[in-house]
Amino acid sequence: MMRALSAVLILLMVASCGGPKGSPRNLDNACLLLKERKPYARHLRKVERRYGIPKHVIMAMIHQESKFDGNARTPHRYALGIIPMGRQSSAYGYSQALDGTWDEYRQETGNRRARRNNFSDATDFMGWYMTKTRDRLGIPMTDARNQYLAYHDGHTGYARGTWRKKAWLVDVSARVAQRAEMYRGQLQRCPYD
């Protein structure tokens, strides 16, 4: 009996160490990133086929949102610099999807079991959202800069031009576009793609 219990405990400990934790080591090299996290390439191809979104665009947006960390969360807010007041928003996971938008995605797609810390679910969410962006705002799937602005400020915020008053966000969206181009060039030579 004791041996069986020990075996089960060891098995549980090994299983809890199973999946990747935190960000991949090679965030600046799409090929090495996909080599390190092999299932990512399959999920990115699936989203590219389903929604028509280039892998390099989604990868650049995920890099900006979570650095490919499935457990990424927004920082805590503090009152008087020391009293925790909760997180800045409900954004969570690879895609940093907000609670309400994630719930809308799950309801609309019927994917009730989707989790924000699951790469396949998060990339499908981004494909779903970016498709809505294209349909509502006319932003092409290849336009990483404007897709990111609409992703960050929401469709209504983008349409109102709220991003124009945020110089920091315009800078971030330019970096997302640069990273997308960098990833595009790397993926063209990538054996893991």
CNS distance restraints for C-alpha pairs under 8 A (distance, minus, plus):
assign (resid   1 and name CA) (resid   5 and name CA) 6.29 0.50 0.50
assign (resid   2 and name CA) (resid   6 and name CA) 6.12 0.50 0.50
assign (resid   3 and name CA) (resid   7 and name CA) 6.07 0.50 0.50
assign (resid   4 and name CA) (resid   8 and name CA) 6.20 0.50 0.50
assign (resid   5 and name CA) (resid   9 and name CA) 6.22 0.50 0.50
assign (resid   6 and name CA) (resid  10 and name CA) 6.16 0.50 0.50
assign (resid   7 and name CA) (resid  11 and name CA) 6.09 0.50 0.50
assign (resid   8 and name CA) (resid  12 and name CA) 6.14 0.50 0.50
assign (resid   9 and name CA) (resid  13 and name CA) 6.19 0.50 0.50
assign (resid  10 and name CA) (resid  14 and name CA) 6.20 0.50 0.50
assign (resid  11 and name CA) (resid  15 and name CA) 6.06 0.50 0.50
assign (resid  12 and name CA) (resid  16 and name CA) 6.10 0.50 0.50
assign (resid  13 and name CA) (resid  17 and name CA) 6.66 0.50 0.50
assign (resid  14 and name CA) (resid  18 and name CA) 6.68 0.50 0.50
assign (resid  21 and name CA) (resid  69 and name CA) 7.35 0.50 0.50
assign (resid  21 and name CA) (resid  70 and name CA) 7.88 0.50 0.50
assign (resid  22 and name CA) (resid  68 and name CA) 7.44 0.50 0.50
assign (resid  22 and name CA) (resid  69 and name CA) 4.78 0.50 0.50
assign (resid  22 and name CA) (resid  70 and name CA) 6.97 0.50 0.50
assign (resid  22 and name CA) (resid  71 and name CA) 7.24 0.50 0.50
assign (resid  23 and name CA) (resid  27 and name CA) 7.92 0.50 0.50
assign (resid  23 and name CA) (resid  67 and name CA) 5.94 0.50 0.50
assign (resid  23 and name CA) (resid  68 and name CA) 5.14 0.50 0.50
assign (resid  23 and name CA) (resid  69 and name CA) 4.62 0.50 0.50
assign (resid  23 and name CA) (resid  70 and name CA) 7.97 0.50 0.50
assign (resid  24 and name CA) (resid  33 and name CA) 6.34 0.50 0.50
assign (resid  24 and name CA) (resid  36 and name CA) 6.94 0.50 0.50
assign (resid  24 and name CA) (resid  37 and name CA) 7.38 0.50 0.50
assign (resid  24 and name CA) (resid  68 and name CA) 6.81 0.50 0.50
assign (resid  24 and name CA) (resid  69 and name CA) 7.80 0.50 0.50
assign (resid  25 and name CA) (resid  33 and name CA) 7.22 0.50 0.50
assign (resid  25 and name CA) (resid  36 and name CA) 7.97 0.50 0.50
assign (resid  26 and name CA) (resid  30 and name CA) 7.54 0.50 0.50
assign (resid  26 and name CA) (resid  32 and name CA) 5.88 0.50 0.50
assign (resid  26 and name CA) (resid  33 and name CA) 5.12 0.50 0.50
assign (resid  27 and name CA) (resid  33 and name CA) 6.13 0.50 0.50
assign (resid  27 and name CA) (resid  63 and name CA) 7.51 0.50 0.50
assign (resid  27 and name CA) (resid  67 and name CA) 7.31 0.50 0.50
assign (resid  28 and name CA) (resid  33 and name CA) 7.94 0.50 0.50
assign (resid  29 and name CA) (resid  33 and name CA) 6.05 0.50 0.50
assign (resid  29 and name CA) (resid 183 and name CA) 7.11 0.50 0.50
assign (resid  29 and name CA) (resid 186 and name CA) 7.04 0.50 0.50
assign (resid  30 and name CA) (resid  34 and name CA) 6.13 0.50 0.50
assign (resid  30 and name CA) (resid 183 and name CA) 5.55 0.50 0.50
assign (resid  30 and name CA) (resid 186 and name CA) 6.13 0.50 0.50
assign (resid  30 and name CA) (resid 187 and name CA) 6.40 0.50 0.50
assign (resid  30 and name CA) (resid 190 and name CA) 7.96 0.50 0.50
assign (resid  31 and name CA) (resid  35 and name CA) 6.10 0.50 0.50
assign (resid  31 and name CA) (resid 186 and name CA) 6.56 0.50 0.50
assign (resid  31 and name CA) (resid 187 and name CA) 6.33 0.50 0.50
assign (resid  31 and name CA) (resid 190 and name CA) 5.34 0.50 0.50
assign (resid  31 and name CA) (resid 191 and name CA) 7.34 0.50 0.50
assign (resid  31 and name CA) (resid 192 and name CA) 6.30 0.50 0.50
assign (resid  31 and name CA) (resid 193 and name CA) 7.39 0.50 0.50
assign (resid  32 and name CA) (resid  36 and name CA) 6.08 0.50 0.50
assign (resid  33 and name CA) (resid  37 and name CA) 6.20 0.50 0.50
assign (resid  34 and name CA) (resid  38 and name CA) 5.28 0.50 0.50
assign (resid  34 and name CA) (resid  39 and name CA) 7.76 0.50 0.50
assign (resid  34 and name CA) (resid  40 and name CA) 6.22 0.50 0.50
assign (resid  34 and name CA) (resid  41 and name CA) 6.02 0.50 0.50
assign (resid  34 and name CA) (resid 192 and name CA) 6.22 0.50 0.50
assign (resid  34 and name CA) (resid 193 and name CA) 7.37 0.50 0.50
assign (resid  35 and name CA) (resid 192 and name CA) 6.09 0.50 0.50
assign (resid  37 and name CA) (resid  41 and name CA) 7.94 0.50 0.50
assign (resid  38 and name CA) (resid  42 and name CA) 7.63 0.50 0.50
assign (resid  38 and name CA) (resid 192 and name CA) 7.62 0.50 0.50
assign (resid  39 and name CA) (resid  43 and name CA) 6.50 0.50 0.50
assign (resid  40 and name CA) (resid  44 and name CA) 6.06 0.50 0.50
assign (resid  40 and name CA) (resid 119 and name CA) 7.13 0.50 0.50
assign (resid  40 and name CA) (resid 120 and name CA) 7.74 0.50 0.50
assign (resid  41 and name CA) (resid  45 and name CA) 6.13 0.50 0.50
assign (resid  41 and name CA) (resid 192 and name CA) 7.08 0.50 0.50
assign (resid  41 and name CA) (resid 193 and name CA) 5.79 0.50 0.50
assign (resid  42 and name CA) (resid  46 and name CA) 6.24 0.50 0.50
assign (resid  43 and name CA) (resid  47 and name CA) 6.35 0.50 0.50
assign (resid  43 and name CA) (resid 119 and name CA) 7.49 0.50 0.50
assign (resid  43 and name CA) (resid 120 and name CA) 5.44 0.50 0.50
assign (resid  43 and name CA) (resid 123 and name CA) 7.28 0.50 0.50
assign (resid  44 and name CA) (resid  48 and name CA) 6.08 0.50 0.50
assign (resid  44 and name CA) (resid  55 and name CA) 5.71 0.50 0.50
assign (resid  44 and name CA) (resid  58 and name CA) 7.97 0.50 0.50
assign (resid  44 and name CA) (resid 120 and name CA) 7.94 0.50 0.50
assign (resid  44 and name CA) (resid 123 and name CA) 7.00 0.50 0.50
assign (resid  45 and name CA) (resid  49 and name CA) 6.14 0.50 0.50
assign (resid  45 and name CA) (resid  55 and name CA) 6.97 0.50 0.50
assign (resid  46 and name CA) (resid  50 and name CA) 6.10 0.50 0.50
assign (resid  47 and name CA) (resid  51 and name CA) 5.77 0.50 0.50
assign (resid  47 and name CA) (resid  52 and name CA) 7.23 0.50 0.50
assign (resid  47 and name CA) (resid  53 and name CA) 6.91 0.50 0.50
assign (resid  47 and name CA) (resid  55 and name CA) 7.97 0.50 0.50
assign (resid  47 and name CA) (resid 123 and name CA) 6.71 0.50 0.50
assign (resid  47 and name CA) (resid 124 and name CA) 5.95 0.50 0.50
assign (resid  47 and name CA) (resid 127 and name CA) 6.25 0.50 0.50
assign (resid  48 and name CA) (resid  52 and name CA) 4.74 0.50 0.50
assign (resid  48 and name CA) (resid  53 and name CA) 4.77 0.50 0.50
assign (resid  48 and name CA) (resid  54 and name CA) 5.64 0.50 0.50
assign (resid  48 and name CA) (resid  55 and name CA) 6.24 0.50 0.50
assign (resid  48 and name CA) (resid 127 and name CA) 7.99 0.50 0.50
assign (resid  49 and name CA) (resid  53 and name CA) 7.69 0.50 0.50
assign (resid  51 and name CA) (resid 127 and name CA) 5.82 0.50 0.50
assign (resid  51 and name CA) (resid 128 and name CA) 7.29 0.50 0.50
assign (resid  51 and name CA) (resid 131 and name CA) 6.73 0.50 0.50
assign (resid  52 and name CA) (resid 141 and name CA) 7.21 0.50 0.50
assign (resid  53 and name CA) (resid  57 and name CA) 7.10 0.50 0.50
assign (resid  53 and name CA) (resid  58 and name CA) 7.28 0.50 0.50
assign (resid  53 and name CA) (resid 127 and name CA) 6.77 0.50 0.50
assign (resid  53 and name CA) (resid 141 and name CA) 5.36 0.50 0.50
assign (resid  53 and name CA) (resid 142 and name CA) 6.92 0.50 0.50
assign (resid  54 and name CA) (resid  58 and name CA) 6.86 0.50 0.50
assign (resid  54 and name CA) (resid 141 and name CA) 7.20 0.50 0.50
assign (resid  54 and name CA) (resid 142 and name CA) 6.61 0.50 0.50
assign (resid  55 and name CA) (resid  59 and name CA) 6.04 0.50 0.50
assign (resid  55 and name CA) (resid 184 and name CA) 7.97 0.50 0.50
assign (resid  56 and name CA) (resid  60 and name CA) 6.07 0.50 0.50
assign (resid  56 and name CA) (resid 180 and name CA) 5.13 0.50 0.50
assign (resid  56 and name CA) (resid 181 and name CA) 7.29 0.50 0.50
assign (resid  56 and name CA) (resid 183 and name CA) 5.33 0.50 0.50
assign (resid  56 and name CA) (resid 184 and name CA) 5.22 0.50 0.50
assign (resid  56 and name CA) (resid 187 and name CA) 7.61 0.50 0.50
assign (resid  57 and name CA) (resid  61 and name CA) 6.34 0.50 0.50
assign (resid  57 and name CA) (resid 141 and name CA) 7.89 0.50 0.50
assign (resid  57 and name CA) (resid 142 and name CA) 6.74 0.50 0.50
assign (resid  57 and name CA) (resid 143 and name CA) 7.86 0.50 0.50
assign (resid  57 and name CA) (resid 144 and name CA) 5.57 0.50 0.50
assign (resid  57 and name CA) (resid 177 and name CA) 7.83 0.50 0.50
assign (resid  57 and name CA) (resid 180 and name CA) 5.17 0.50 0.50
assign (resid  58 and name CA) (resid  62 and name CA) 6.10 0.50 0.50
assign (resid  58 and name CA) (resid 123 and name CA) 7.39 0.50 0.50
assign (resid  58 and name CA) (resid 126 and name CA) 7.38 0.50 0.50
assign (resid  59 and name CA) (resid  63 and name CA) 6.06 0.50 0.50
assign (resid  59 and name CA) (resid 180 and name CA) 7.19 0.50 0.50
assign (resid  59 and name CA) (resid 183 and name CA) 7.72 0.50 0.50
assign (resid  60 and name CA) (resid  64 and name CA) 6.34 0.50 0.50
assign (resid  60 and name CA) (resid 144 and name CA) 7.90 0.50 0.50
assign (resid  60 and name CA) (resid 176 and name CA) 5.62 0.50 0.50
assign (resid  60 and name CA) (resid 177 and name CA) 7.44 0.50 0.50
assign (resid  60 and name CA) (resid 179 and name CA) 5.61 0.50 0.50
assign (resid  60 and name CA) (resid 180 and name CA) 4.97 0.50 0.50
assign (resid  60 and name CA) (resid 183 and name CA) 7.41 0.50 0.50
assign (resid  61 and name CA) (resid  65 and name CA) 6.11 0.50 0.50
assign (resid  61 and name CA) (resid  95 and name CA) 7.95 0.50 0.50
assign (resid  61 and name CA) (resid 144 and name CA) 7.74 0.50 0.50
assign (resid  61 and name CA) (resid 148 and name CA) 6.70 0.50 0.50
assign (resid  61 and name CA) (resid 176 and name CA) 6.34 0.50 0.50
assign (resid  62 and name CA) (resid  66 and name CA) 5.78 0.50 0.50
assign (resid  62 and name CA) (resid  67 and name CA) 6.32 0.50 0.50
assign (resid  62 and name CA) (resid  68 and name CA) 6.02 0.50 0.50
assign (resid  62 and name CA) (resid  94 and name CA) 6.12 0.50 0.50
assign (resid  62 and name CA) (resid  95 and name CA) 5.86 0.50 0.50
assign (resid  63 and name CA) (resid  67 and name CA) 4.11 0.50 0.50
assign (resid  63 and name CA) (resid  68 and name CA) 5.71 0.50 0.50
assign (resid  64 and name CA) (resid 176 and name CA) 6.72 0.50 0.50
assign (resid  65 and name CA) (resid  94 and name CA) 6.92 0.50 0.50
assign (resid  65 and name CA) (resid  95 and name CA) 6.12 0.50 0.50
assign (resid  65 and name CA) (resid  96 and name CA) 5.95 0.50 0.50
assign (resid  66 and name CA) (resid  70 and name CA) 7.24 0.50 0.50
assign (resid  66 and name CA) (resid  72 and name CA) 5.61 0.50 0.50
assign (resid  66 and name CA) (resid  73 and name CA) 7.98 0.50 0.50
assign (resid  66 and name CA) (resid  93 and name CA) 6.95 0.50 0.50
assign (resid  66 and name CA) (resid  94 and name CA) 5.32 0.50 0.50
assign (resid  66 and name CA) (resid  95 and name CA) 6.75 0.50 0.50
assign (resid  66 and name CA) (resid  96 and name CA) 6.73 0.50 0.50
assign (resid  67 and name CA) (resid  94 and name CA) 7.70 0.50 0.50
assign (resid  68 and name CA) (resid  94 and name CA) 5.74 0.50 0.50
assign (resid  69 and name CA) (resid  93 and name CA) 6.87 0.50 0.50
assign (resid  69 and name CA) (resid  94 and name CA) 5.77 0.50 0.50
assign (resid  70 and name CA) (resid  92 and name CA) 7.91 0.50 0.50
assign (resid  70 and name CA) (resid  93 and name CA) 4.47 0.50 0.50
assign (resid  70 and name CA) (resid  94 and name CA) 4.57 0.50 0.50
assign (resid  70 and name CA) (resid 116 and name CA) 7.22 0.50 0.50
assign (resid  70 and name CA) (resid 117 and name CA) 4.30 0.50 0.50
assign (resid  70 and name CA) (resid 118 and name CA) 6.67 0.50 0.50
assign (resid  70 and name CA) (resid 119 and name CA) 7.10 0.50 0.50
assign (resid  71 and name CA) (resid  92 and name CA) 6.73 0.50 0.50
assign (resid  71 and name CA) (resid  93 and name CA) 4.95 0.50 0.50
assign (resid  71 and name CA) (resid  94 and name CA) 7.11 0.50 0.50
assign (resid  71 and name CA) (resid 117 and name CA) 5.83 0.50 0.50
assign (resid  72 and name CA) (resid  92 and name CA) 5.77 0.50 0.50
assign (resid  72 and name CA) (resid  93 and name CA) 5.13 0.50 0.50
assign (resid  72 and name CA) (resid  94 and name CA) 6.75 0.50 0.50
assign (resid  72 and name CA) (resid  96 and name CA) 7.37 0.50 0.50
assign (resid  73 and name CA) (resid  90 and name CA) 7.82 0.50 0.50
assign (resid  73 and name CA) (resid  91 and name CA) 6.12 0.50 0.50
assign (resid  73 and name CA) (resid  92 and name CA) 4.84 0.50 0.50
assign (resid  73 and name CA) (resid  93 and name CA) 6.71 0.50 0.50
assign (resid  73 and name CA) (resid  96 and name CA) 7.25 0.50 0.50
assign (resid  74 and name CA) (resid  87 and name CA) 6.06 0.50 0.50
assign (resid  74 and name CA) (resid  88 and name CA) 5.87 0.50 0.50
assign (resid  74 and name CA) (resid  89 and name CA) 6.38 0.50 0.50
assign (resid  74 and name CA) (resid  90 and name CA) 7.55 0.50 0.50
assign (resid  74 and name CA) (resid  91 and name CA) 6.35 0.50 0.50
assign (resid  74 and name CA) (resid  92 and name CA) 7.23 0.50 0.50
assign (resid  75 and name CA) (resid  87 and name CA) 5.68 0.50 0.50
assign (resid  75 and name CA) (resid  88 and name CA) 6.10 0.50 0.50
assign (resid  76 and name CA) (resid  84 and name CA) 6.72 0.50 0.50
assign (resid  76 and name CA) (resid  85 and name CA) 6.91 0.50 0.50
assign (resid  76 and name CA) (resid  86 and name CA) 5.43 0.50 0.50
assign (resid  76 and name CA) (resid  87 and name CA) 4.12 0.50 0.50
assign (resid  76 and name CA) (resid  88 and name CA) 5.91 0.50 0.50
assign (resid  77 and name CA) (resid  84 and name CA) 6.00 0.50 0.50
assign (resid  77 and name CA) (resid  85 and name CA) 5.21 0.50 0.50
assign (resid  77 and name CA) (resid  86 and name CA) 5.72 0.50 0.50
assign (resid  77 and name CA) (resid  87 and name CA) 5.60 0.50 0.50
assign (resid  77 and name CA) (resid  88 and name CA) 5.86 0.50 0.50
assign (resid  78 and name CA) (resid  82 and name CA) 5.60 0.50 0.50
assign (resid  78 and name CA) (resid  83 and name CA) 5.06 0.50 0.50
assign (resid  78 and name CA) (resid  84 and name CA) 4.53 0.50 0.50
assign (resid  78 and name CA) (resid  85 and name CA) 5.24 0.50 0.50
assign (resid  78 and name CA) (resid  86 and name CA) 7.66 0.50 0.50
assign (resid  79 and name CA) (resid  83 and name CA) 4.97 0.50 0.50
assign (resid  79 and name CA) (resid  84 and name CA) 6.50 0.50 0.50
assign (resid  79 and name CA) (resid  85 and name CA) 6.48 0.50 0.50
assign (resid  89 and name CA) (resid  98 and name CA) 7.34 0.50 0.50
assign (resid  90 and name CA) (resid  97 and name CA) 7.73 0.50 0.50
assign (resid  90 and name CA) (resid  98 and name CA) 5.16 0.50 0.50
assign (resid  90 and name CA) (resid  99 and name CA) 5.79 0.50 0.50
assign (resid  91 and name CA) (resid  96 and name CA) 4.49 0.50 0.50
assign (resid  91 and name CA) (resid  97 and name CA) 4.97 0.50 0.50
assign (resid  91 and name CA) (resid  98 and name CA) 4.36 0.50 0.50
assign (resid  91 and name CA) (resid  99 and name CA) 6.85 0.50 0.50
assign (resid  92 and name CA) (resid  96 and name CA) 4.36 0.50 0.50
assign (resid  92 and name CA) (resid  97 and name CA) 5.80 0.50 0.50
assign (resid  92 and name CA) (resid  98 and name CA) 6.80 0.50 0.50
assign (resid  92 and name CA) (resid 116 and name CA) 6.52 0.50 0.50
assign (resid  92 and name CA) (resid 117 and name CA) 7.56 0.50 0.50
assign (resid  93 and name CA) (resid  97 and name CA) 7.04 0.50 0.50
assign (resid  93 and name CA) (resid 116 and name CA) 4.78 0.50 0.50
assign (resid  93 and name CA) (resid 117 and name CA) 4.56 0.50 0.50
assign (resid  93 and name CA) (resid 118 and name CA) 7.74 0.50 0.50
assign (resid  93 and name CA) (resid 122 and name CA) 7.51 0.50 0.50
assign (resid  94 and name CA) (resid 116 and name CA) 6.50 0.50 0.50
assign (resid  94 and name CA) (resid 117 and name CA) 6.01 0.50 0.50
assign (resid  94 and name CA) (resid 118 and name CA) 7.60 0.50 0.50
assign (resid  94 and name CA) (resid 119 and name CA) 6.64 0.50 0.50
assign (resid  94 and name CA) (resid 122 and name CA) 6.05 0.50 0.50
assign (resid  95 and name CA) (resid 116 and name CA) 7.01 0.50 0.50
assign (resid  95 and name CA) (resid 122 and name CA) 5.57 0.50 0.50
assign (resid  95 and name CA) (resid 123 and name CA) 7.24 0.50 0.50
assign (resid  95 and name CA) (resid 125 and name CA) 7.79 0.50 0.50
assign (resid  95 and name CA) (resid 126 and name CA) 6.85 0.50 0.50
assign (resid  96 and name CA) (resid 116 and name CA) 7.69 0.50 0.50
assign (resid  97 and name CA) (resid 101 and name CA) 6.51 0.50 0.50
assign (resid  97 and name CA) (resid 102 and name CA) 5.90 0.50 0.50
assign (resid  97 and name CA) (resid 116 and name CA) 7.22 0.50 0.50
assign (resid  98 and name CA) (resid 102 and name CA) 5.99 0.50 0.50
assign (resid  99 and name CA) (resid 103 and name CA) 6.11 0.50 0.50
assign (resid 100 and name CA) (resid 104 and name CA) 6.21 0.50 0.50
assign (resid 101 and name CA) (resid 105 and name CA) 6.21 0.50 0.50
assign (resid 102 and name CA) (resid 106 and name CA) 6.22 0.50 0.50
assign (resid 102 and name CA) (resid 116 and name CA) 7.96 0.50 0.50
assign (resid 102 and name CA) (resid 125 and name CA) 7.69 0.50 0.50
assign (resid 103 and name CA) (resid 107 and name CA) 6.12 0.50 0.50
assign (resid 104 and name CA) (resid 108 and name CA) 5.96 0.50 0.50
assign (resid 105 and name CA) (resid 109 and name CA) 5.90 0.50 0.50
assign (resid 105 and name CA) (resid 111 and name CA) 7.78 0.50 0.50
assign (resid 105 and name CA) (resid 125 and name CA) 6.68 0.50 0.50
assign (resid 105 and name CA) (resid 128 and name CA) 7.56 0.50 0.50
assign (resid 106 and name CA) (resid 110 and name CA) 5.55 0.50 0.50
assign (resid 106 and name CA) (resid 111 and name CA) 4.86 0.50 0.50
assign (resid 106 and name CA) (resid 112 and name CA) 5.11 0.50 0.50
assign (resid 106 and name CA) (resid 113 and name CA) 7.77 0.50 0.50
assign (resid 106 and name CA) (resid 114 and name CA) 6.73 0.50 0.50
assign (resid 107 and name CA) (resid 111 and name CA) 6.90 0.50 0.50
assign (resid 107 and name CA) (resid 112 and name CA) 6.68 0.50 0.50
assign (resid 114 and name CA) (resid 118 and name CA) 7.57 0.50 0.50
assign (resid 114 and name CA) (resid 121 and name CA) 5.56 0.50 0.50
assign (resid 115 and name CA) (resid 121 and name CA) 6.14 0.50 0.50
assign (resid 115 and name CA) (resid 122 and name CA) 7.27 0.50 0.50
assign (resid 116 and name CA) (resid 121 and name CA) 6.50 0.50 0.50
assign (resid 116 and name CA) (resid 122 and name CA) 5.42 0.50 0.50
assign (resid 117 and name CA) (resid 121 and name CA) 7.89 0.50 0.50
assign (resid 117 and name CA) (resid 122 and name CA) 7.02 0.50 0.50
assign (resid 118 and name CA) (resid 122 and name CA) 6.03 0.50 0.50
assign (resid 119 and name CA) (resid 123 and name CA) 6.04 0.50 0.50
assign (resid 120 and name CA) (resid 124 and name CA) 6.18 0.50 0.50
assign (resid 121 and name CA) (resid 125 and name CA) 6.09 0.50 0.50
assign (resid 122 and name CA) (resid 126 and name CA) 6.28 0.50 0.50
assign (resid 123 and name CA) (resid 127 and name CA) 6.17 0.50 0.50
assign (resid 124 and name CA) (resid 128 and name CA) 6.12 0.50 0.50
assign (resid 125 and name CA) (resid 129 and name CA) 6.11 0.50 0.50
assign (resid 126 and name CA) (resid 130 and name CA) 5.89 0.50 0.50
assign (resid 127 and name CA) (resid 131 and name CA) 6.03 0.50 0.50
assign (resid 128 and name CA) (resid 132 and name CA) 6.47 0.50 0.50
assign (resid 129 and name CA) (resid 133 and name CA) 6.26 0.50 0.50
assign (resid 129 and name CA) (resid 151 and name CA) 7.70 0.50 0.50
assign (resid 130 and name CA) (resid 134 and name CA) 6.22 0.50 0.50
assign (resid 130 and name CA) (resid 141 and name CA) 7.01 0.50 0.50
assign (resid 130 and name CA) (resid 147 and name CA) 6.76 0.50 0.50
assign (resid 130 and name CA) (resid 151 and name CA) 7.52 0.50 0.50
assign (resid 131 and name CA) (resid 135 and name CA) 6.16 0.50 0.50
assign (resid 131 and name CA) (resid 141 and name CA) 7.57 0.50 0.50
assign (resid 132 and name CA) (resid 136 and name CA) 5.83 0.50 0.50
assign (resid 133 and name CA) (resid 137 and name CA) 5.47 0.50 0.50
assign (resid 133 and name CA) (resid 138 and name CA) 6.91 0.50 0.50
assign (resid 133 and name CA) (resid 139 and name CA) 6.38 0.50 0.50
assign (resid 133 and name CA) (resid 147 and name CA) 7.09 0.50 0.50
assign (resid 133 and name CA) (resid 150 and name CA) 6.96 0.50 0.50
assign (resid 133 and name CA) (resid 151 and name CA) 7.97 0.50 0.50
assign (resid 133 and name CA) (resid 155 and name CA) 6.65 0.50 0.50
assign (resid 134 and name CA) (resid 138 and name CA) 4.55 0.50 0.50
assign (resid 134 and name CA) (resid 139 and name CA) 4.60 0.50 0.50
assign (resid 134 and name CA) (resid 140 and name CA) 5.74 0.50 0.50
assign (resid 134 and name CA) (resid 141 and name CA) 6.75 0.50 0.50
assign (resid 135 and name CA) (resid 139 and name CA) 7.73 0.50 0.50
assign (resid 136 and name CA) (resid 155 and name CA) 7.61 0.50 0.50
assign (resid 137 and name CA) (resid 155 and name CA) 7.39 0.50 0.50
assign (resid 137 and name CA) (resid 159 and name CA) 7.27 0.50 0.50
assign (resid 139 and name CA) (resid 143 and name CA) 6.74 0.50 0.50
assign (resid 139 and name CA) (resid 146 and name CA) 6.75 0.50 0.50
assign (resid 139 and name CA) (resid 147 and name CA) 6.52 0.50 0.50
assign (resid 140 and name CA) (resid 147 and name CA) 7.73 0.50 0.50
assign (resid 141 and name CA) (resid 147 and name CA) 7.16 0.50 0.50
assign (resid 143 and name CA) (resid 147 and name CA) 5.98 0.50 0.50
assign (resid 143 and name CA) (resid 177 and name CA) 7.65 0.50 0.50
assign (resid 144 and name CA) (resid 148 and name CA) 5.90 0.50 0.50
assign (resid 144 and name CA) (resid 173 and name CA) 7.70 0.50 0.50
assign (resid 144 and name CA) (resid 176 and name CA) 6.61 0.50 0.50
assign (resid 144 and name CA) (resid 177 and name CA) 5.06 0.50 0.50
assign (resid 144 and name CA) (resid 180 and name CA) 6.79 0.50 0.50
assign (resid 145 and name CA) (resid 149 and name CA) 6.39 0.50 0.50
assign (resid 145 and name CA) (resid 173 and name CA) 4.90 0.50 0.50
assign (resid 145 and name CA) (resid 174 and name CA) 5.88 0.50 0.50
assign (resid 145 and name CA) (resid 176 and name CA) 6.31 0.50 0.50
assign (resid 145 and name CA) (resid 177 and name CA) 4.99 0.50 0.50
assign (resid 146 and name CA) (resid 150 and name CA) 6.15 0.50 0.50
assign (resid 146 and name CA) (resid 173 and name CA) 7.30 0.50 0.50
assign (resid 147 and name CA) (resid 151 and name CA) 6.01 0.50 0.50
assign (resid 148 and name CA) (resid 152 and name CA) 6.02 0.50 0.50
assign (resid 148 and name CA) (resid 173 and name CA) 6.05 0.50 0.50
assign (resid 148 and name CA) (resid 176 and name CA) 7.41 0.50 0.50
assign (resid 149 and name CA) (resid 153 and name CA) 6.04 0.50 0.50
assign (resid 149 and name CA) (resid 154 and name CA) 7.83 0.50 0.50
assign (resid 149 and name CA) (resid 158 and name CA) 6.70 0.50 0.50
assign (resid 149 and name CA) (resid 163 and name CA) 6.87 0.50 0.50
assign (resid 149 and name CA) (resid 169 and name CA) 7.49 0.50 0.50
assign (resid 149 and name CA) (resid 170 and name CA) 7.64 0.50 0.50
assign (resid 149 and name CA) (resid 173 and name CA) 6.29 0.50 0.50
assign (resid 150 and name CA) (resid 154 and name CA) 5.04 0.50 0.50
assign (resid 150 and name CA) (resid 155 and name CA) 5.48 0.50 0.50
assign (resid 150 and name CA) (resid 157 and name CA) 7.35 0.50 0.50
assign (resid 150 and name CA) (resid 158 and name CA) 5.11 0.50 0.50
assign (resid 151 and name CA) (resid 155 and name CA) 7.31 0.50 0.50
assign (resid 153 and name CA) (resid 157 and name CA) 5.06 0.50 0.50
assign (resid 153 and name CA) (resid 158 and name CA) 5.77 0.50 0.50
assign (resid 153 and name CA) (resid 162 and name CA) 7.26 0.50 0.50
assign (resid 153 and name CA) (resid 163 and name CA) 6.84 0.50 0.50
assign (resid 154 and name CA) (resid 158 and name CA) 6.02 0.50 0.50
assign (resid 155 and name CA) (resid 159 and name CA) 6.13 0.50 0.50
assign (resid 156 and name CA) (resid 160 and name CA) 6.17 0.50 0.50
assign (resid 157 and name CA) (resid 161 and name CA) 6.13 0.50 0.50
assign (resid 157 and name CA) (resid 162 and name CA) 5.35 0.50 0.50
assign (resid 157 and name CA) (resid 163 and name CA) 7.33 0.50 0.50
assign (resid 158 and name CA) (resid 162 and name CA) 6.07 0.50 0.50
assign (resid 158 and name CA) (resid 163 and name CA) 6.49 0.50 0.50
assign (resid 161 and name CA) (resid 165 and name CA) 7.83 0.50 0.50
assign (resid 162 and name CA) (resid 166 and name CA) 7.32 0.50 0.50
assign (resid 163 and name CA) (resid 167 and name CA) 7.71 0.50 0.50
assign (resid 163 and name CA) (resid 169 and name CA) 6.62 0.50 0.50
assign (resid 163 and name CA) (resid 170 and name CA) 6.92 0.50 0.50
assign (resid 164 and name CA) (resid 170 and name CA) 7.28 0.50 0.50
assign (resid 166 and name CA) (resid 170 and name CA) 6.48 0.50 0.50
assign (resid 167 and name CA) (resid 171 and name CA) 6.28 0.50 0.50
assign (resid 168 and name CA) (resid 172 and name CA) 6.24 0.50 0.50
assign (resid 169 and name CA) (resid 173 and name CA) 6.05 0.50 0.50
assign (resid 170 and name CA) (resid 174 and name CA) 6.28 0.50 0.50
assign (resid 171 and name CA) (resid 175 and name CA) 6.40 0.50 0.50
assign (resid 172 and name CA) (resid 176 and name CA) 6.25 0.50 0.50
assign (resid 173 and name CA) (resid 177 and name CA) 6.27 0.50 0.50
assign (resid 174 and name CA) (resid 178 and name CA) 6.23 0.50 0.50
assign (resid 175 and name CA) (resid 179 and name CA) 6.07 0.50 0.50
assign (resid 176 and name CA) (resid 180 and name CA) 6.09 0.50 0.50
assign (resid 177 and name CA) (resid 181 and name CA) 6.33 0.50 0.50
assign (resid 178 and name CA) (resid 182 and name CA) 6.23 0.50 0.50
assign (resid 179 and name CA) (resid 183 and name CA) 6.03 0.50 0.50
assign (resid 180 and name CA) (resid 184 and name CA) 6.00 0.50 0.50
assign (resid 181 and name CA) (resid 185 and name CA) 6.29 0.50 0.50
assign (resid 182 and name CA) (resid 186 and name CA) 6.33 0.50 0.50
assign (resid 183 and name CA) (resid 187 and name CA) 5.93 0.50 0.50
assign (resid 184 and name CA) (resid 188 and name CA) 6.40 0.50 0.50
assign (resid 185 and name CA) (resid 189 and name CA) 7.22 0.50 0.50
assign (resid 186 and name CA) (resid 190 and name CA) 6.25 0.50 0.50
assign (resid 187 and name CA) (resid 193 and name CA) 6.53 0.50 0.50
